[in-house]
């Protein structure tokens, strides 16, 4: 099973077992962390509420009490992981850097985040297999992901004002370019590495693809 780093993110403020009965917020955090691990491993359809409850050290009845259904819990988990990623991007302090350096930092941070949170990528793959059935129900995710474009667009506009970046760049296309390399590295790591780069260590694969993400982005947005 891939490491589920989001689990510690959501459970870090949990309390000890002697206080859990009077801590509904702590219980909900444990349920979300357990659900994240289960959905990442088995997908939305393969996950079982009983296993989520057991991992959260509670009962299925309490999971249903707080989240109504497995589908609703899955949507909440999606919202939480997207929020965590957007908060990561917002905390990069890109405005303090010149545009080119800010773009490099944003690309590298995005790549690192995907690499360090493979459970996030597995959830995204699951949702794509479901044709976006559940993510389309969440107005919150749509609002959260607007911030991703806002962060990127702010860097692009500063670079365009300084003539560092090309004037006719679509923010969505740049986001798509960055995301494509980050996602490919995580989602296709086993098949691609086995077929094309079997002699690369994991560290070398990360280094090469991280630099590729930076070079491809700068090559697309900077004047030749």
Backbone torsions as a table, in degrees:
resi	resn	phi	psi	omega
1	UNK	NA	134.5	179.2
2	UNK	-67.6	150.2	179.8
3	UNK	-62.9	140.2	-176.2
4	UNK	-110.3	79.6	-172.6
5	UNK	-69.3	-22.4	177.5
6	UNK	-65.2	-27.3	-177.3
7	UNK	-58.6	-44.4	178.0
8	UNK	-69.2	-30.5	179.4
9	UNK	-62.7	-43.3	-177.2
10	UNK	-83.2	-24.0	-175.3
11	UNK	-97.6	-2.2	-170.9
12	UNK	-63.3	-23.2	179.6
13	UNK	-101.3	13.4	-179.2
14	UNK	-67.7	159.1	-178.8
15	UNK	-107.5	170.4	-179.1
16	UNK	-71.6	165.9	-171.1
17	UNK	-62.6	-26.1	-178.5
18	UNK	-68.8	-18.1	-177.8
19	UNK	-107.8	-4.1	-170.5
20	UNK	-64.6	-32.8	-176.8
21	UNK	-61.2	-28.5	-178.7
22	UNK	-107.2	26.0	-176.3
23	UNK	-132.3	74.5	-178.3
24	UNK	-61.9	-33.2	179.1
25	UNK	-68.2	-40.4	176.1
26	UNK	-63.0	-39.0	177.8
27	UNK	-62.6	-44.4	-179.9
28	UNK	-63.1	-38.0	177.2
29	UNK	-63.8	-40.0	178.9
30	UNK	-66.9	-38.7	178.4
31	UNK	-64.0	-44.7	-179.9
32	UNK	-62.5	-43.4	179.1
33	UNK	-62.7	-43.3	178.9
34	UNK	-66.2	-40.0	179.2
35	UNK	-65.7	-40.3	178.0
36	UNK	-58.3	-48.4	179.6
37	UNK	-60.8	-41.4	-177.3
38	UNK	-71.7	-42.9	178.5
39	UNK	-66.5	-38.7	179.5
40	UNK	-64.6	-35.5	-177.4
41	UNK	-82.1	-40.3	-171.1
42	UNK	-117.1	-3.6	-176.2
43	UNK	80.4	167.8	-178.5
44	UNK	-63.5	-42.4	-175.5
45	UNK	-75.1	-29.9	-178.3
46	UNK	-87.0	-17.5	-179.4
47	UNK	-67.6	148.5	-179.0
48	UNK	-122.9	133.5	-178.3
49	UNK	-61.9	-34.7	179.6
50	UNK	-62.5	-41.3	-180.0
51	UNK	-69.6	-38.4	177.0
52	UNK	-61.9	-45.0	180.0
53	UNK	-62.9	-43.0	-179.4
54	UNK	-63.2	-43.7	179.8
55	UNK	-65.8	-31.4	178.9
56	UNK	-85.3	0.5	179.7
57	UNK	59.6	46.8	177.3
58	UNK	-145.2	-162.9	-179.3
59	UNK	-114.1	159.0	176.4
60	UNK	-58.9	-37.0	-180.0
61	UNK	-59.2	-39.3	-180.0
62	UNK	-72.1	-33.8	176.3
63	UNK	-63.2	-45.2	178.8
64	UNK	-66.3	-37.6	178.8
65	UNK	-58.4	-43.1	-176.1
66	UNK	-84.6	-30.2	-171.6
67	UNK	-126.5	2.3	172.2
68	UNK	72.9	-51.0	-175.9
69	UNK	-156.1	166.9	177.2
70	UNK	-63.4	-38.2	-179.3
71	UNK	-64.1	-42.6	179.5
72	UNK	-68.0	-38.3	176.8
73	UNK	-62.9	-39.9	177.8
74	UNK	-61.2	-43.0	177.7
75	UNK	-62.9	-41.9	178.6
76	UNK	-61.6	-42.0	178.5
77	UNK	-62.6	-44.2	176.6
78	UNK	-57.5	-44.6	179.6
79	UNK	-61.3	-41.4	-177.9
80	UNK	-66.2	-43.2	-176.9
81	UNK	-71.4	-35.2	176.0
82	UNK	-69.3	-37.5	177.2
83	UNK	-62.3	-42.6	-180.0
84	UNK	-61.2	-41.0	179.9
85	UNK	-68.4	-43.2	179.8
86	UNK	-64.7	-37.4	177.1
87	UNK	-64.7	-36.4	177.2
88	UNK	-61.7	-45.1	-179.7
89	UNK	-65.8	-42.1	-177.9
90	UNK	-66.2	-23.3	-178.3
91	UNK	-90.0	10.5	-176.5
92	UNK	-81.2	-12.3	179.3
93	UNK	55.4	49.7	-176.8
94	UNK	-69.0	-25.3	-178.0
95	UNK	-64.8	-19.9	-179.3
96	UNK	-82.8	-6.7	-177.3
97	UNK	-108.9	151.0	170.3
98	UNK	-58.6	154.5	-172.5
99	UNK	-53.7	-46.1	-177.9
100	UNK	-63.5	-44.7	179.3
101	UNK	-67.2	-34.7	177.7
102	UNK	-64.8	-39.9	179.1
103	UNK	-66.0	-42.1	178.3
104	UNK	-60.8	-44.5	179.9
105	UNK	-62.9	-41.6	-179.8
106	UNK	-63.4	-45.1	-179.9
107	UNK	-63.9	-47.0	-179.3
108	UNK	-63.0	-40.7	179.8
109	UNK	-66.4	-38.6	177.9
110	UNK	-65.3	-44.1	179.2
111	UNK	-61.8	-47.0	-179.2
112	UNK	-61.2	-39.7	-178.1
113	UNK	-64.0	-45.6	178.7
114	UNK	-61.5	-42.2	-178.3
115	UNK	-64.8	-39.3	-175.5
116	UNK	-84.0	-10.5	-179.3
117	UNK	-129.0	64.8	-179.2
118	UNK	-62.5	-24.0	177.1
119	UNK	-63.7	-34.9	175.7
120	UNK	-61.1	-44.3	-178.0
121	UNK	-66.3	-35.7	179.5
122	UNK	-66.9	-36.7	176.6
123	UNK	-65.3	-41.1	178.2
124	UNK	-62.5	-42.8	178.2
125	UNK	-62.5	-41.9	177.4
126	UNK	-59.0	-45.4	-178.0
127	UNK	-66.9	-33.4	176.0
128	UNK	-69.2	-36.6	175.5
129	UNK	-63.2	-29.6	177.2
130	UNK	-88.0	8.4	177.1
131	UNK	61.1	34.3	176.2
132	UNK	69.0	25.4	-173.5
133	UNK	-61.3	-38.6	-173.1
134	UNK	-97.9	-34.6	179.9
135	UNK	-64.5	-28.6	179.5
136	UNK	-69.3	-16.4	-179.6
137	UNK	-83.7	-11.3	-171.9
138	UNK	-104.0	106.6	174.1
139	UNK	-66.7	-28.3	-179.1
140	UNK	-64.8	-42.8	180.0
141	UNK	-64.2	-39.9	178.7
142	UNK	-62.1	-41.3	178.4
143	UNK	-67.5	-41.6	179.6
144	UNK	-61.5	-42.4	-175.2
145	UNK	-77.6	-14.7	170.8
146	UNK	-62.3	-32.4	-179.6
147	UNK	-65.3	-29.4	177.2
148	UNK	-62.1	-42.0	178.2
149	UNK	-72.1	-34.3	178.6
150	UNK	-63.0	-44.2	179.0
151	UNK	-62.1	-46.5	-179.2
152	UNK	-66.6	-43.3	-178.2
153	UNK	-64.2	-35.7	178.2
154	UNK	-61.5	-40.8	178.3
155	UNK	-68.2	-44.6	-179.6
156	UNK	-61.5	-42.9	-178.3
157	UNK	-65.3	-38.9	176.7
158	UNK	-64.1	-41.4	178.8
159	UNK	-67.5	-33.8	177.3
160	UNK	-70.2	-38.3	177.1
161	UNK	-63.1	-34.0	-179.3
162	UNK	-90.4	5.2	-179.0
163	UNK	60.7	26.3	176.6
164	UNK	-86.6	-31.6	179.4
165	UNK	-114.7	156.4	177.5
166	UNK	-62.1	146.1	-175.1
167	UNK	-73.1	-29.3	-174.8
168	UNK	-107.4	71.3	179.5
169	UNK	-116.1	129.9	177.8
170	UNK	-89.2	123.9	-177.0
171	UNK	-58.9	-41.1	-179.7
172	UNK	-62.1	-38.9	179.7
173	UNK	-66.2	-38.1	177.9
174	UNK	-66.8	-42.4	177.5
175	UNK	-61.2	-41.6	179.4
176	UNK	-62.3	-41.1	-179.7
177	UNK	-64.1	-49.0	179.6
178	UNK	-60.8	-48.2	-177.2
179	UNK	-62.3	-37.3	-175.6
180	UNK	-61.7	-41.7	-179.4
181	UNK	-74.0	-41.1	178.8
182	UNK	-61.7	-45.7	-178.3
183	UNK	-67.9	-43.5	-178.5
184	UNK	-60.0	-41.4	-178.2
185	UNK	-59.1	-40.5	-177.7
186	UNK	-84.3	-48.1	-172.4
187	UNK	-71.6	-28.5	-175.1
188	UNK	-114.8	15.2	-171.9
189	UNK	-59.3	-41.4	-175.0
190	UNK	-73.7	-48.4	-179.0
191	UNK	-68.3	-46.9	-175.8
192	UNK	-65.1	-46.6	-178.3
193	UNK	-64.5	-38.6	179.6
194	UNK	-64.9	-40.0	-175.3
195	UNK	-83.4	-34.8	-169.5
196	UNK	-119.5	-30.1	-178.1
197	UNK	-134.0	57.0	-174.8
198	UNK	-66.6	-19.5	-177.4
199	UNK	-92.7	-4.8	179.3
200	UNK	-78.3	135.6	170.7
201	UNK	-74.0	166.5	177.8
202	UNK	-61.1	-40.0	179.2
203	UNK	-62.8	-40.3	179.3
204	UNK	-68.9	-39.2	177.7
205	UNK	-62.3	-43.0	178.0
206	UNK	-62.9	-45.5	-178.5
207	UNK	-61.2	-46.9	-177.7
208	UNK	-63.6	-46.9	-175.8
209	UNK	-73.2	-33.3	175.7
210	UNK	-62.5	-44.8	178.8
211	UNK	-68.7	-36.5	176.8
212	UNK	-60.0	-41.9	179.2
213	UNK	-60.6	-42.9	178.8
214	UNK	-66.0	-49.9	-176.4
215	UNK	-63.0	-41.6	-179.3
216	UNK	-65.4	-40.2	-179.6
217	UNK	-67.3	-48.7	179.9
218	UNK	-64.1	-37.5	178.8
219	UNK	-64.6	-29.4	-179.5
220	UNK	-81.2	-33.9	-171.7
221	UNK	-103.6	-14.5	-176.8
222	UNK	-97.0	145.1	175.0
223	UNK	-60.4	145.7	179.1
224	UNK	-78.7	NA	NA
